């Protein structure tokens, strides 16, 4: 009975590990080239969202929290 219980526990742990691996997906490092947005403030002003391709020449509004246009562009790009 102990061997059977140990095998059932091992199968249960393997199932849980497989489910967590499926949820976690592949790890992507936060290195250079994986950024979502670029903020350029000098010599010219621009904010570019690399996921959707949206760019604006008003970074002060984006830095102040006006993200509506960025979000709309991202949502359009994912549909």
PERAQUI-V395898 format. One record per backbone hydrogen bond with DSSP energy under -0.5 kcal/mol. CO is the residue of the C=O (numbers start at 0). NH is the residue of the N-H. If there is no record, write none. Layout:
BEGIN
<<CO/NH> <CO/NH>>
END
This chain:
BEGIN
<<0/4> <1/5> <2/6> <3/7> <4/8> <5/9> <6/10> <7/11> <8/12> <9/13> <10/14> <11/15> <12/16> <13/17> <14/18> <15/19> <16/20> <17/21> <18/22> <19/23> <20/24> <26/28> <28/30> <30/33> <35/49> <35/50> <37/39> <37/47> <38/40> <39/45> <45/39> <46/55> <47/37> <47/49> <48/52> <53/48> <55/46> <57/60> <57/61> <58/62> <59/63> <60/65> <61/64> <64/66> <66/70> <67/71> <68/72> <69/73> <70/74> <71/75> <72/76> <73/77> <74/78>>
END
